[in-house]
Amino acid sequence: EPYIPPKAPEITEAEKAMARNLFTSNAAPCLKCHAIGNPAHDKNAIAPNFLLAKERLQTPWTERWLTDPAKIIPGTAMPSGLFRFEDGHWVFNGPLPADLQHYTGDQADLLVRYMFNLTPQEQAALVARTPGGGGAASGGAGKKTSSNATVKNVHPGQ
């Protein structure tokens, strides 16, 4: 074959659980903006489906994107400042789920490895446990104001 796709970076079950908890936390509402394969949600999605990451992206670029998307594409809707560099690795810059509070690894790398190992079944489980859903009942990536105008959700604090 002229092209051999790279193997997904390894991730343990414990790391998967930590990444899942961060991915679905109120501080990192990833599925509010990203497509999930649900037409009612995806009509308002402003970011691609995570299931495409391993086919379209490389892990080093994805980590750079997560840690400073505005440096790569100024004006992007993807919030910068989600991570801070501390003691030689990236740490999520918000409240951490309990199981991640003592994780000494690079948390941006953890999320990248999780994304590159994401399956449709895992993504469906994420949607089910995400606050506000991300599904049809939540209104997707936008919400209606009293004037009936759509306002895009952004990361808290932005």
BELBEL-V995746 format. One record per residue. N is the residue number from 1. NEAR is the number of other ideal C-beta (glycine too) atoms within 12 Angstrom. Layout:
n=N near=NEAR
n=N near=NEAR
This chain:
n=1 near=4
n=2 near=4
n=3 near=6
n=4 near=6
n=5 near=13
n=6 near=13
n=7 near=12
n=8 near=22
n=9 near=26
n=10 near=15
n=11 near=27
n=12 near=16
n=13 near=13
n=14 near=17
n=15 near=28
n=16 near=27
n=17 near=23
n=18 near=31
n=19 near=41
n=20 near=33
n=21 near=31
n=22 near=38
n=23 near=42
n=24 near=30
n=25 near=32
n=26 near=23
n=27 near=26
n=28 near=39
n=29 near=33
n=30 near=41
n=31 near=41
n=32 near=38
n=33 near=32
n=34 near=35
n=35 near=28
n=36 near=39
n=37 near=26
n=38 near=28
n=39 near=13
n=40 near=21
n=41 near=31
n=42 near=24
n=43 near=16
n=44 near=28
n=45 near=30
n=46 near=23
n=47 near=32
n=48 near=23
n=49 near=28
n=50 near=37
n=51 near=26
n=52 near=20
n=53 near=31
n=54 near=24
n=55 near=17
n=56 near=17
n=57 near=24
n=58 near=19
n=59 near=29
n=60 near=16
n=61 near=19
n=62 near=30
n=63 near=31
n=64 near=23
n=65 near=30
n=66 near=41
n=67 near=32
n=68 near=24
n=69 near=26
n=70 near=19
n=71 near=16
n=72 near=18
n=73 near=15
n=74 near=11
n=75 near=11
n=76 near=20
n=77 near=23
n=78 near=30
n=79 near=31
n=80 near=25
n=81 near=24
n=82 near=34
n=83 near=32
n=84 near=18
n=85 near=18
n=86 near=15
n=87 near=11
n=88 near=10
n=89 near=19
n=90 near=26
n=91 near=27
n=92 near=36
n=93 near=26
n=94 near=23
n=95 near=17
n=96 near=23
n=97 near=25
n=98 near=13
n=99 near=19
n=100 near=30
n=101 near=15
n=102 near=12
n=103 near=27
n=104 near=16
n=105 near=24
n=106 near=28
n=107 near=41
n=108 near=34
n=109 near=32
n=110 near=41
n=111 near=42
n=112 near=35
n=113 near=30
n=114 near=42
n=115 near=40
n=116 near=34
n=117 near=28
n=118 near=36
n=119 near=19
n=120 near=16
n=121 near=13
n=122 near=27
n=123 near=33
n=124 near=21
n=125 near=20
n=126 near=37
n=127 near=38
n=128 near=21
n=129 near=22
n=130 near=32
n=131 near=23
n=132 near=26
n=133 near=24
n=134 near=40
n=135 near=28
n=136 near=19
n=137 near=14
n=138 near=26
n=139 near=24
n=140 near=34
n=141 near=33
n=142 near=26
n=143 near=18
n=144 near=15
n=145 near=12
n=146 near=7
n=147 near=7
n=148 near=9
n=149 near=10
n=150 near=16
n=151 near=15
n=152 near=24
n=153 near=31
n=154 near=22
n=155 near=27
n=156 near=18
n=157 near=15
n=158 near=18
